Amino acid sequence: MTILQRQFINDTKGIPIGVILPLDEYRWIEPILKQHKRVPDSYADKLKKMEQAADDSRFMNDLHEVMSDFAEVDAEWWEAKR
């Protein structure tokens, strides 16, 4: 059996975004976490955010960059070479 201690999860910038806790420690804070449960966005809210994204220059620039990267990788690895 492996016993895990607390394990912190960081994003790519090193900022802590989560933690894995032993079950007994989780049970201590479980009531607090349930009080702060995130309410999921409604379908209408998601559609509104999608519509707004088309006018968000940072989003569109990121999307263009990602799609270009995918096209490049796809051409290198998946397309038949002649």
C-alpha positions in Angstrom: 0.0 0.0 0.0 1.2 3.5 -0.9 0.5 6.4 1.5 0.4 9.8 -0.2 1.1 12.9 1.7 -0.3 16.2 0.5 0.6 16.9 -3.1 0.3 20.4 -4.4 -0.7 20.9 -8.0 0.8 24.0 -9.8 0.0 25.5 -13.1 2.7 26.1 -15.8 3.7 29.4 -14.0 4.2 27.6 -10.7 1.1 29.0 -9.1 -0.7 26.5 -6.8 -4.1 25.6 -8.2 -5.0 22.5 -6.3 -3.9 19.9 -3.7 -4.4 16.2 -3.3 -5.1 15.4 0.3 -5.2 12.2 2.3 -8.8 11.1 2.8 -8.9 11.8 6.5 -7.8 15.4 5.9 -10.2 15.8 3.1 -13.1 14.8 5.4 -12.1 17.6 7.7 -12.6 20.2 5.0 -15.4 18.5 2.9 -18.2 20.5 4.6 -16.4 23.8 3.7 -15.9 22.7 0.1 -19.5 21.8 -0.3 -20.6 25.3 0.8 -18.5 26.8 -1.9 -19.5 24.5 -4.7 -19.3 26.2 -8.1 -22.6 26.6 -9.8 -22.2 25.4 -13.4 -23.0 27.8 -16.2 -26.4 27.4 -17.9 -26.6 26.5 -21.5 -27.7 30.1 -22.3 -24.7 31.5 -20.5 -22.3 29.2 -22.5 -23.9 30.3 -25.8 -23.5 33.9 -24.8 -19.8 33.4 -24.0 -19.3 31.7 -27.3 -20.9 34.6 -29.1 -18.7 37.1 -27.2 -15.6 35.1 -28.0 -15.8 36.1 -31.7 -15.3 39.7 -30.6 -12.5 39.0 -28.2 -9.2 39.8 -30.0 -7.0 37.8 -27.5 -9.2 34.8 -27.9 -9.2 35.0 -31.7 -5.4 35.5 -31.8 -5.0 32.4 -29.5 -7.4 30.4 -31.6 -5.6 31.3 -34.9 -2.2 30.4 -33.3 -3.5 27.1 -32.1 -5.2 26.2 -35.4 -2.0 27.1 -37.3 0.0 24.9 -34.9 -2.4 22.0 -35.5 -2.3 22.5 -39.3 1.5 22.4 -39.2 1.8 19.3 -37.0 -1.0 17.6 -39.1 1.0 18.3 -42.3 4.2 16.9 -40.7 2.9 13.8 -39.1 -0.5 12.7 -40.6 -0.4 13.7 -44.3 1.2 11.2 -46.6 4.6 12.3 -47.7 5.2 12.3 -51.5 
